[in-house]
Amino acid sequence: MNYNFMKKDAKIYIAGHNGMVGSAILRKLQELGYTNLILKTHQELDLTEKKETRAFFEEYRPEFVFLAAAKVGGILANDTYRAEFIHDNLAIQTNVIHESYRVDVKRLMFLGSSCIYPRDCPQPIKEEYLLTGELELTNRPYAVAKIAGIEMCWSYNRQYGTRSIAVMPTNMYGLGDNYHPQNSHVLPALLRRTHEAKLENSPQIVVWGSGKPLREFLYADDMAEACVYMMNLSDEKYSKLIGDEEHEPPLINIGSGQEYTIKELAQTICKVIGYEGELIFDSSKPDGTPRKLLDSSRLNSIGWRATTKLEEGLSKVYDDFRLSKA
């Protein structure tokens, strides 16, 4: 693949570089030889604070921004901390997008989530389905914040001529994921629970929901490759991706095209870990959205496709998880 638009010494800010998504982008940029990467921890820079964010952008004046900083979590976390999920995400993206405009950032990439789309969306989900139906109630505050971020990118592109793009990855997993027993997403939560069940010789594992919902999973390093690939497109190709300024938001799906039921996911995790106990599905717990498969044909049409299969990615993630516990 060609990585030509961003010069190797370009000033590139990765907001949220310690998270699973941001760290994957950081690894990809380092692998490609980028040498002028701007990195700040949350303790060093609180992006929810307007004055701090403005002072940072005025001092460093990055040329490119990957906006991967966000408050994220699974169904329980989204449903429990609804105020934080909408407040913190709105504050972060508002400050970063506005300050990027003020210092003339060349390109900004805003990372969202496939939960922006309606709960009962036609499948596979095309970018044009945004705002065509009701959102999933359990994560609506997070989804509304991310939709606002897309609208903000679009509005600044139209009014000020900025070159921002909003990318919506499907369900992601990868190195450095969040394995919190209550606040993590379904895949890392299942991986941790299965690992602990094996260590404790537990005869069974209880999985939330019926096991029937379908999910698409994307390895974070594949997603990072797609993000860096898009940011390096020529102006002509990049302009086609960010859409018709008047009628089409600058929105791009990033998916793997691989779809599994939650039951199949749990079974694959058991295989990777070597757990031979019984899986019990608790149908009294919420399933969330019945199906979420992204249509990534726009991205595929410019030459990018995911390459990591689920079992391969899970093996890498499990090795990383065990190292973190060592």
PyMOL commands that set and color helices and strands:
alter all, ss='L'
color gray80, all
select helices_A, chain A and resi 20-31+50-60+75-80+82-102+114-116+127-129+137-160+186-199+220-231+235-242+262-273+297-300+310-325
alter helices_A, ss='H'
color red, helices_A
select strands_A, chain A and resi 12-15+37-38+64-67+107-111+164-169+171-173+204-208+214-219+251-254+259-261+278-282+291-292
alter strands_A, ss='S'
color yellow, strands_A
deselect
rebuild
show_as cartoon
